[in-house]
Amino acid sequence: MTDHRSDSSHSSHSSTGSDGLYEAIGGLDALRRLSEAFYRGVLADPLLAPVFADFTPTHIEHVAVWLAEIFGGPDRFTTDLGGHQSLLRAHLGLAITEEQRIRWMELMAEAVHKELPEGELLRRRVLEYFDWGTRIAKDVSASPAGTDLGDPGPTPRWGWEGLK
């Protein structure tokens, strides 16, 4: 059962509180559940399934590890999976359309509401990250595979106030 530690007032997780989004979300296990629920929907969706033609089950774990790092958890995506550069390179050549990006957001919003703890601010901040990130993924996806992206900098971090 999902731990519903916070309510819409977020009295225990104020924007300046000591707990980060990673802890409020429920850590890596919650992000795995979120990823699993989301990709079940994506792979069954006629608009999005073609984008994930090369999908493997390890993708779910990689996404969960990425999100953990983004939301303030361990930096395993950077240390073990190639970091920000690797994530961006994975989107090259996908030619994601705005229609696909919007559908992606709809399915992620459903997964967030199903799998993450209740709390209007928590869910809003998580979905704001996904909106921001999908816009970048769409932009990067317009470039052909193998494009030199330069140095995108470190993996971004997202907290109660948005991008850190």
TISE-817475 format. One record per residue: residue in three letters; x, y, z of N, C-alpha, C in turn. Coordinates in nm, 3 decimals. Example, Ala and Ser with C-alpha at 12.3 -4.5 7.8 and 13.67 -1.06 7.14 Angstrom:
<atoms>
ATOM  dovex     n_c1     n_c2     n_c3    ca_c1    ca_c2    ca_c3     c_c1     c_c2     c_c3
ATOM    ALA    1.319   -0.569    0.780    1.230   -0.450    0.780    1.320   -0.330    0.780
ATOM    SER    1.285   -0.225    0.708    1.367   -0.106    0.714    1.290    0.003    0.787
</atoms>
This chain:
<atoms>
ATOM  dovex     n_c1     n_c2     n_c3    ca_c1    ca_c2    ca_c3     c_c1     c_c2     c_c3
ATOM    MET    0.085   -0.118    0.000    0.000    0.000    0.000    0.089    0.124    0.000
ATOM    THR    0.048    0.224   -0.072    0.123    0.348   -0.082    0.114    0.424    0.050
ATOM    ASP    0.225    0.482    0.091    0.231    0.561    0.212    0.181    0.702    0.179
ATOM    HIS    0.072    0.741    0.237    0.016    0.874    0.213    0.055    0.963    0.331
ATOM    ARG    0.179    1.009    0.327    0.234    1.083    0.439    0.197    1.229    0.442
ATOM    SER    0.146    1.281    0.332    0.122    1.424    0.331   -0.016    1.455    0.277
ATOM    ASP   -0.068    1.568    0.320   -0.197    1.611    0.267   -0.175    1.734    0.180
ATOM    SER   -0.285    1.790    0.129   -0.271    1.902    0.037   -0.211    2.027    0.102
ATOM    SER   -0.217    2.036    0.235   -0.158    2.153    0.300   -0.008    2.140    0.309
ATOM    HIS    0.043    2.018    0.301    0.186    1.990    0.308    0.250    2.049    0.432
ATOM    SER    0.181    2.039    0.545    0.236    2.095    0.667    0.368    2.029    0.705
ATOM    SER    0.384    1.899    0.673    0.508    1.831    0.709    0.613    1.840    0.599
ATOM    HIS    0.577    1.891    0.483    0.672    1.901    0.373    0.660    2.038    0.308
ATOM    SER    0.685    2.140    0.384    0.677    2.274    0.327    0.789    2.290    0.225
ATOM    SER    0.778    2.393    0.145    0.879    2.414    0.043    1.017    2.438    0.103
ATOM    THR    1.022    2.467    0.230    1.152    2.484    0.295    1.177    2.374    0.396
ATOM    GLY    1.093    2.270    0.396    1.107    2.161    0.491    1.233    2.081    0.468
ATOM    SER    1.269    1.998    0.566    1.393    1.922    0.558    1.381    1.803    0.463
ATOM    ASP    1.262    1.747    0.447    1.245    1.634    0.356    1.240    1.684    0.213
ATOM    GLY    1.318    1.619    0.128    1.314    1.652   -0.013    1.204    1.576   -0.083
ATOM    LEU    1.188    1.602   -0.211    1.086    1.532   -0.288    1.109    1.382   -0.289
ATOM    TYR    1.234    1.340   -0.297    1.265    1.197   -0.300    1.205    1.125   -0.179
ATOM    GLU    1.225    1.181   -0.061    1.169    1.120    0.060    1.017    1.128    0.061
ATOM    ALA    0.962    1.242    0.021    0.816    1.260    0.021    0.748    1.166   -0.078
ATOM    ILE    0.814    1.139   -0.189    0.761    1.049   -0.291    0.757    0.906   -0.239
ATOM    GLY    0.853    0.870   -0.154    0.862    0.734   -0.103    0.985    0.660   -0.151
ATOM    GLY    1.081    0.733   -0.207    1.208    0.674   -0.246    1.203    0.593   -0.374
ATOM    LEU    1.306    0.512   -0.393    1.323    0.437   -0.517    1.211    0.338   -0.541
ATOM    ASP    1.160    0.274   -0.438    1.052    0.178   -0.458    0.928    0.245   -0.518
ATOM    ALA    0.894    0.363   -0.469    0.778    0.436   -0.523    0.804    0.478   -0.668
ATOM    LEU    0.927    0.516   -0.699    0.959    0.557   -0.835    0.959    0.437   -0.931
ATOM    ARG    0.994    0.320   -0.880    0.982    0.198   -0.962    0.835    0.169   -0.992
ATOM    ARG    0.751    0.179   -0.890    0.607    0.155   -0.912    0.549    0.256   -1.010
ATOM    LEU    0.591    0.381   -0.997    0.547    0.486   -1.089    0.589    0.451   -1.231
ATOM    SER    0.713    0.413   -1.249    0.765    0.380   -1.382    0.695    0.259   -1.441
ATOM    GLU    0.672    0.158   -1.359    0.603    0.038   -1.407    0.461    0.070   -1.452
ATOM    ALA    0.388    0.146   -1.372    0.250    0.182   -1.408    0.249    0.267   -1.535
ATOM    PHE    0.339    0.362   -1.542    0.346    0.450   -1.658    0.376    0.372   -1.786
ATOM    TYR    0.476    0.287   -1.783    0.515    0.216   -1.906    0.414    0.109   -1.947
ATOM    ARG    0.337    0.057   -1.853    0.225   -0.030   -1.892    0.131    0.046   -1.984
ATOM    GLY    0.101    0.169   -1.947    0.014    0.253   -2.029    0.078    0.292   -2.161
ATOM    VAL    0.204    0.331   -2.157    0.275    0.374   -2.278    0.282    0.262   -2.381
ATOM    LEU    0.318    0.143   -2.338    0.337    0.033   -2.432    0.205   -0.014   -2.493
ATOM    ALA    0.094    0.019   -2.428   -0.038   -0.015   -2.481   -0.100    0.099   -2.562
ATOM    ASP   -0.033    0.212   -2.566   -0.087    0.331   -2.631   -0.043    0.337   -2.778
ATOM    PRO   -0.137    0.341   -2.872   -0.099    0.340   -3.014   -0.014    0.460   -3.057
ATOM    LEU   -0.029    0.574   -2.990    0.049    0.692   -3.026    0.192    0.684   -2.973
ATOM    LEU    0.209    0.627   -2.854    0.341    0.627   -2.790    0.420    0.498   -2.806
ATOM    ALA    0.354    0.387   -2.822    0.426    0.260   -2.832    0.535    0.262   -2.940
ATOM    PRO    0.511    0.323   -3.057    0.618    0.325   -3.158    0.745    0.397   -3.113
ATOM    VAL    0.732    0.497   -3.027    0.849    0.570   -2.976    0.935    0.477   -2.891
ATOM    PHE    0.871    0.378   -2.829    0.940    0.286   -2.739    0.958    0.148   -2.802
ATOM    ALA    0.980    0.146   -2.934    0.995    0.020   -3.007    1.112   -0.064   -2.953
ATOM    ASP    1.215    0.002   -2.901    1.332   -0.069   -2.848    1.326   -0.087   -2.696
ATOM    PHE    1.208   -0.074   -2.639    1.189   -0.083   -2.495    1.234   -0.218   -2.441
ATOM    THR    1.304   -0.215   -2.329    1.339   -0.337   -2.255    1.301   -0.315   -2.109
ATOM    PRO    1.279   -0.422   -2.033    1.244   -0.407   -1.892    1.347   -0.328   -1.810
ATOM    THR    1.472   -0.328   -1.851    1.572   -0.250   -1.777    1.544   -0.101   -1.787
ATOM    HIS    1.468   -0.060   -1.888    1.434    0.082   -1.903    1.360    0.132   -1.779
ATOM    ILE    1.271    0.052   -1.724    1.195    0.091   -1.605    1.289    0.122   -1.490
ATOM    GLU    1.387    0.035   -1.468    1.483    0.058   -1.359    1.567    0.182   -1.386
ATOM    HIS    1.611    0.200   -1.509    1.692    0.318   -1.542    1.613    0.446   -1.519
ATOM    VAL    1.487    0.447   -1.558    1.403    0.566   -1.536    1.385    0.591   -1.387
ATOM    ALA    1.360    0.486   -1.310    1.343    0.503   -1.164    1.471    0.559   -1.101
ATOM    VAL    1.586    0.511   -1.145    1.715    0.560   -1.092    1.738    0.705   -1.134
ATOM    TRP    1.702    0.739   -1.258    1.711    0.878   -1.304    1.624    0.968   -1.217
ATOM    LEU    1.498    0.929   -1.199    1.406    1.012   -1.121    1.452    1.024   -0.977
ATOM    ALA    1.506    0.918   -0.921    1.559    0.925   -0.785    1.664    1.036   -0.775
ATOM    GLU    1.755    1.039   -0.870    1.860    1.141   -0.868    1.801    1.281   -0.889
ATOM    ILE    1.710    1.294   -0.984    1.646    1.423   -1.012    1.581    1.480   -0.886
ATOM    PHE    1.510    1.393   -0.813    1.431    1.440   -0.698    1.509    1.441   -0.567
ATOM    GLY    1.642    1.424   -0.573    1.724    1.442   -0.454    1.773    1.314   -0.390
ATOM    GLY    1.756    1.201   -0.456    1.805    1.074   -0.403    1.947    1.046   -0.448
ATOM    PRO    1.988    0.921   -0.438    2.125    0.882   -0.475    2.157    0.917   -0.621
ATOM    ASP    2.285    0.943   -0.647    2.327    0.985   -0.781    2.369    0.867   -0.869
ATOM    ARG    2.298    0.756   -0.859    2.335    0.635   -0.932    2.324    0.650   -1.083
ATOM    PHE    2.235    0.734   -1.133    2.226    0.750   -1.278    2.356    0.813   -1.329
ATOM    THR    2.406    0.910   -1.257    2.531    0.975   -1.297    2.649    0.880   -1.281
ATOM    THR    2.658    0.811   -1.169    2.775    0.727   -1.144    2.774    0.596   -1.220
ATOM    ASP    2.656    0.540   -1.247    2.648    0.406   -1.306    2.594    0.402   -1.449
ATOM    LEU    2.519    0.504   -1.491    2.447    0.493   -1.619    2.476    0.605   -1.718
ATOM    GLY    2.580    0.682   -1.694    2.622    0.781   -1.793    2.573    0.922   -1.774
ATOM    GLY    2.491    0.945   -1.673    2.450    1.080   -1.638    2.362    1.150   -1.741
ATOM    HIS    2.358    1.280   -1.727    2.271    1.368   -1.806    2.296    1.349   -1.956
ATOM    GLN    2.423    1.342   -1.996    2.459    1.325   -2.137    2.396    1.198   -2.195
ATOM    SER    2.402    1.089   -2.119    2.347    0.962   -2.164    2.196    0.971   -2.182
ATOM    LEU    2.128    1.035   -2.088    1.983    1.048   -2.098    1.946    1.129   -2.223
ATOM    LEU    2.013    1.240   -2.244    1.981    1.322   -2.361    2.010    1.247   -2.491
ATOM    ARG    2.125    1.179   -2.499    2.160    1.103   -2.619    2.055    0.997   -2.653
ATOM    ALA    1.993    0.939   -2.551    1.892    0.835   -2.572    1.770    0.889   -2.647
ATOM    HIS    1.750    1.020   -2.645    1.633    1.080   -2.712    1.663    1.127   -2.854
ATOM    LEU    1.790    1.132   -2.892    1.827    1.177   -3.026    1.760    1.092   -3.133
ATOM    GLY    1.708    1.158   -3.234    1.651    1.089   -3.348    1.510    1.033   -3.329
ATOM    LEU    1.451    1.050   -3.211    1.317    0.995   -3.188    1.206    1.078   -3.253
ATOM    ALA    1.236    1.203   -3.286    1.139    1.292   -3.352    1.003    1.293   -3.280
ATOM    ILE    1.007    1.320   -3.151    0.887    1.324   -3.068    0.802    1.444   -3.111
ATOM    THR    0.674    1.419   -3.133    0.582    1.526   -3.171    0.520    1.588   -3.045
ATOM    GLU    0.462    1.706   -3.061    0.392    1.768   -2.948    0.273    1.683   -2.905
ATOM    GLU    0.205    1.622   -3.000    0.093    1.534   -2.967    0.142    1.416   -2.880
ATOM    GLN    0.255    1.360   -2.913    0.311    1.250   -2.833    0.353    1.300   -2.695
ATOM    ARG    0.413    1.418   -2.690    0.455    1.474   -2.560    0.334    1.495   -2.470
ATOM    ILE    0.227    1.548   -2.525    0.106    1.572   -2.445    0.046    1.440   -2.398
ATOM    ARG    0.041    1.341   -2.486   -0.011    1.209   -2.445    0.077    1.148   -2.337
ATOM    TRP    0.208    1.162   -2.350    0.303    1.115   -2.248    0.267    1.178   -2.113
ATOM    MET    0.243    1.308   -2.114    0.208    1.379   -1.990    0.075    1.329   -1.933
ATOM    GLU   -0.021    1.301   -2.017   -0.150    1.250   -1.969   -0.131    1.115   -1.898
ATOM    LEU   -0.055    1.027   -1.961   -0.032    0.895   -1.900    0.051    0.906   -1.773
ATOM    MET    0.148    0.997   -1.771    0.228    1.015   -1.650    0.142    1.073   -1.539
ATOM    ALA    0.055    1.167   -1.569   -0.034    1.223   -1.467   -0.121    1.114   -1.405
ATOM    GLU   -0.172    1.023   -1.488   -0.250    0.910   -1.436   -0.165    0.824   -1.343
ATOM    ALA   -0.042    0.795   -1.383    0.046    0.711   -1.300    0.082    0.783   -1.170
ATOM    VAL    0.109    0.913   -1.177    0.141    0.991   -1.056    0.024    0.985   -0.958
ATOM    HIS   -0.097    1.005   -1.007   -0.214    1.004   -0.919   -0.242    0.865   -0.864
ATOM    LYS   -0.204    0.763   -0.935   -0.226    0.626   -0.889   -0.117    0.580   -0.791
ATOM    GLU    0.008    0.616   -0.817    0.120    0.554   -0.746    0.189    0.641   -0.642
ATOM    LEU    0.179    0.771   -0.652    0.251    0.855   -0.556    0.160    0.896   -0.440
ATOM    PRO    0.221    0.932   -0.328    0.140    0.975   -0.213    0.051    1.094   -0.248
ATOM    GLU   -0.060    1.101   -0.178   -0.148    1.216   -0.196   -0.075    1.341   -0.151
ATOM    GLY   -0.117    1.449   -0.202   -0.057    1.578   -0.168   -0.050    1.662   -0.293
ATOM    GLU   -0.129    1.767   -0.297   -0.140    1.849   -0.417   -0.006    1.910   -0.455
ATOM    LEU    0.071    1.961   -0.359    0.199    2.024   -0.391    0.299    1.920   -0.440
ATOM    LEU    0.306    1.806   -0.376    0.397    1.700   -0.418    0.369    1.660   -0.563
ATOM    ARG    0.245    1.629   -0.592    0.210    1.585   -0.727    0.231    1.696   -0.829
ATOM    ARG    0.200    1.819   -0.792    0.221    1.931   -0.884    0.369    1.947   -0.918
ATOM    ARG    0.455    1.942   -0.815    0.600    1.957   -0.840    0.653    1.844   -0.928
ATOM    VAL    0.609    1.722   -0.905    0.654    1.608   -0.986    0.609    1.628   -1.131
ATOM    LEU    0.484    1.665   -1.151    0.434    1.685   -1.287    0.498    1.806   -1.354
ATOM    GLU    0.534    1.908   -1.278    0.606    2.022   -1.335    0.742    1.977   -1.388
ATOM    TYR    0.808    1.888   -1.311    0.935    1.835   -1.361    0.913    1.763   -1.495
ATOM    PHE    0.811    1.676   -1.500    0.787    1.600   -1.622    0.752    1.691   -1.740
ATOM    ASP    0.678    1.796   -1.716    0.647    1.890   -1.823    0.775    1.955   -1.874
ATOM    TRP    0.859    2.001   -1.784    0.987    2.063   -1.819    1.075    1.963   -1.894
ATOM    GLY    1.087    1.843   -1.840    1.174    1.742   -1.900    1.127    1.695   -2.036
ATOM    THR    0.995    1.680   -2.053    0.946    1.632   -2.183    0.965    1.737   -2.292
ATOM    ARG    0.964    1.863   -2.254    0.991    1.968   -2.353    1.136    1.959   -2.401
ATOM    ILE    1.227    1.933   -2.309    1.368    1.916   -2.346    1.385    1.791   -2.431
ATOM    ALA    1.322    1.680   -2.389    1.332    1.555   -2.465    1.280    1.574   -2.607
ATOM    LYS    1.169    1.645   -2.622    1.112    1.670   -2.755    1.210    1.751   -2.839
ATOM    ASP    1.269    1.855   -2.781    1.365    1.938   -2.855    1.487    1.856   -2.898
ATOM    VAL    1.543    1.779   -2.806    1.661    1.697   -2.835    1.627    1.592   -2.940
ATOM    SER    1.507    1.536   -2.933    1.468    1.428   -3.024    1.461    1.471   -3.170
ATOM    ALA    1.456    1.599   -3.195    1.451    1.649   -3.332    1.587    1.638   -3.402
ATOM    SER    1.694    1.624   -3.325    1.829    1.610   -3.382    1.856    1.463   -3.411
ATOM    PRO    1.933    1.436   -3.517    1.961    1.296   -3.552    2.047    1.225   -3.448
ATOM    ALA    2.033    1.094   -3.442    2.118    1.013   -3.354    2.263    1.044   -3.386
ATOM    GLY    2.345    1.050   -3.283    2.487    1.078   -3.301    2.523    1.225   -3.295
ATOM    THR    2.424    1.314   -3.288    2.451    1.457   -3.279    2.535    1.486   -3.154
ATOM    ASP    2.635    1.573   -3.169    2.716    1.615   -3.054    2.636    1.718   -2.975
ATOM    LEU    2.603    1.682   -2.853    2.521    1.769   -2.769    2.605    1.866   -2.686
ATOM    GLY    2.736    1.856   -2.697    2.820    1.937   -2.612    2.808    1.888   -2.469
ATOM    ASP    2.840    1.970   -2.375    2.832    1.933   -2.233    2.703    1.989   -2.175
ATOM    PRO    2.605    1.902   -2.146    2.479    1.954   -2.092    2.488    1.990   -1.944
ATOM    GLY    2.602    1.966   -1.883    2.616    1.994   -1.741    2.569    1.876   -1.658
ATOM    PRO    2.569    1.894   -1.527    2.531    1.784   -1.438    2.382    1.752   -1.447
ATOM    THR    2.347    1.638   -1.396    2.207    1.598   -1.387    2.131    1.705   -1.309
ATOM    PRO    2.021    1.755   -1.365    1.944    1.857   -1.293    1.884    1.800   -1.164
ATOM    ARG    1.853    1.885   -1.072    1.785    1.847   -0.948    1.657    1.928   -0.938
ATOM    TRP    1.553    1.862   -0.889    1.421    1.923   -0.880    1.372    1.908   -0.738
ATOM    GLY    1.331    2.019   -0.678    1.285    2.017   -0.539    1.151    2.083   -0.522
ATOM    TRP    1.120    2.115   -0.398    0.991    2.176   -0.365    0.969    2.309   -0.437
ATOM    GLU    1.077    2.375   -0.476    1.066    2.504   -0.546    1.089    2.488   -0.695
ATOM    GLY    1.097    2.366   -0.745    1.122    2.344   -0.887    1.268    2.315   -0.912
ATOM    LEU    1.321    2.364   -1.027    1.459    2.340   -1.065    1.552    2.409   -0.967
ATOM    LYS    1.650    2.333   -0.918    1.746    2.390   -0.823    1.863    2.451   -0.895
</atoms>
